[in-house]
Amino acid sequence: MRVELKRPAWIEIDFKALEKNYNFIRSRIDKKTKIAAVVKANAYGHGAAKIAPKLSQLGVEYFCVSSPDEGIELRRAGIKKPILVLAEVLETQYSEIVKGDLTQAAASLETISALDKLGAKAKKKVKVHLVVDTGMGRIGFFPDQLNEAYQLAKKLKNIKIDGIFSHLARADEKDKTYSYQQLQKFNSALDNIRESGFKLPLIHIGNSAAIIDLKESFLDLVRPGIILYGLLPSKNLNNEAALTPILSFKTRVVQLRQLSAGSAIGYGSTYKTENKEKLAVLPIGYKDGYPRLLSNQGEVLINGQRAPIRGRVCMGQTIVSVDHIKNVEVGDEVVLIGKQGEKEISAAEIAEICGTINYEIVCNLSERLEKIYV
Ligand SMILES: *Cc1c(COP(=O)(O)O)cnc(C)c1O
C-alpha cells in the first residue's frame, strides 16, 4: 500500500482483524455477559478515537478508560455508550467526570462523598462502580468493607451505584489458585450485599486472561483489553485463543551503505563489521517508541527476511544489516512489528528481548506516528 505520509514511519491498524478478535471474545463468553472494551492508554497505543467507534459499531456495550480525560476524548469521538474510568482520580479531575457523563470507579468513601456533592451542584446523579480489592492490592474497598460502603453510597442522593468490580492479579498464570481465591472473596463480599436484601448492580472481574482461561469470571460484564488488539496476555495460558494482531509498525529504507571490514557502527561503537557489510538506514528510533534495548539484539523484516540491528538504536535512526538480503532498494518497506510475507515480528518477541511485556511495547509507540486504518 502506498500512501502519502509526512514521514516514512507509520502504524497500520487492520479493522478486519479487530472484528475477528471481537467475534472471538463473543464466542468465548456467555450469552448474557456484556463486553466492556478496555481502550485506556489510547487503546493500548492503537488510537482510541478510531478503535472505540469501530468497536461500538461491532456491538461492544461498554468502554473502560484509565482517566477522565480519556473518557472525554471518547465522547468527542462520538461514543454515547457508558464509559467507566477504571482508576482513582484527584479532585481536580472530578468536573470532567460530570461533564463527560462518565462512570467513575469508586475506591474510597472520600471519593464517593465528593462525587455526591459535585452531583448535587450539577443537579445530576454521578454513576459509580465500587471497586473491591480481592488481592490486586491496588485500589478498592476490602471485601469486609464493601457492604458498609455500599449501604452508605446507596443513601447518597446524587450517586447511582451502577456496578461493583474487582481485578485479577494473576489470571495470566497457568496455576489459577490465586484467581479462584479472588473470585471466592468477590462472591462472598457480594453475597453480603444480597443478604441485606439488595439487588446487585452490574458485577465484573474478568480481564483478557480470564476470558481465555476462567469461565467462572463471566459475570454481567467482562473487561478485555489486550486480546481486542490481537495480542496474548501471556504465553502461560491453558487454553488456545484464535487472535490476530491488528497493529503493524512500518518504515522504509532511507539509505543503503557499504562499510569496509572493521568499521564501527553507532554510539559507543558497540558493533564492528567483521567483513565488508551492506547496511540499511531506517528513519526511526527510540523517540518513536522503538526500544533502545533492541540495540544489537532486535531484527526487522525487509524483502520478507530478517535483518538484524547493528549497533545502538538512536533517537531517530536505526541501522540494520542487509548483507544477506538480495535486491534491497531505498524506499523499500520495512516491518518493525507485524508480518511481511511468511515472516513475522511480534510485539511479544520485542518485549522478550527488552525484558518486558507486549502491553508496554504497543503502549509506548509514539502518538506522533501516523496511523492508517484499513
Ligand atoms: C487494564 C485493565 C483491564 C484489561 O486488562 P487486559 O489484560 O488488557 O485484558 C481490565 N480491568 C482493569 C481494572 C484494568 O486496569
The ligand as a Tripos MOL2 file, in Angstrom:
@<TRIPOS>MOLECULE
LIG
   15    15     1     0     0
SMALL
NO_CHARGES

@<TRIPOS>ATOM
      1 C1         -6.1710   -2.7790   32.0940 C.3       1 LIG1
      2 C2         -7.2970   -3.3710   32.7940 C.ar      1 LIG1
      3 C3         -8.0630   -4.3820   32.1930 C.ar      1 LIG1
      4 C4         -7.7040   -5.0220   30.8780 C.3       1 LIG1
      5 O1         -6.6070   -5.8970   31.0430 O.3       1 LIG1
      6 P1         -6.1530   -6.8620   29.8430 P.3       1 LIG1
      7 O2         -5.1520   -7.7510   30.4700 O.co2     1 LIG1
      8 O3         -5.5590   -5.9710   28.7960 O.co2     1 LIG1
      9 O4         -7.3750   -7.5320   29.3560 O.co2     1 LIG1
     10 C5         -9.2120   -4.7990   32.8540 C.ar      1 LIG1
     11 N1         -9.5540   -4.2800   34.0440 N.ar      1 LIG1
     12 C6         -8.8060   -3.3340   34.6720 C.ar      1 LIG1
     13 C7         -9.2510   -2.8300   36.0080 C.3       1 LIG1
     14 C8         -7.6590   -2.8660   34.0840 C.ar      1 LIG1
     15 O5         -6.9240   -1.9500   34.7140 O.3       1 LIG1
@<TRIPOS>BOND
     1     1     2 1
     2     2     3 ar
     3     2    14 ar
     4     3     4 1
     5     3    10 ar
     6     4     5 1
     7     5     6 1
     8     6     7 2
     9     6     8 1
    10     6     9 1
    11    10    11 ar
    12    11    12 ar
    13    12    13 1
    14    12    14 ar
    15    14    15 1
@<TRIPOS>SUBSTRUCTURE
     1 LIG1         1 GROUP 0 **** ****
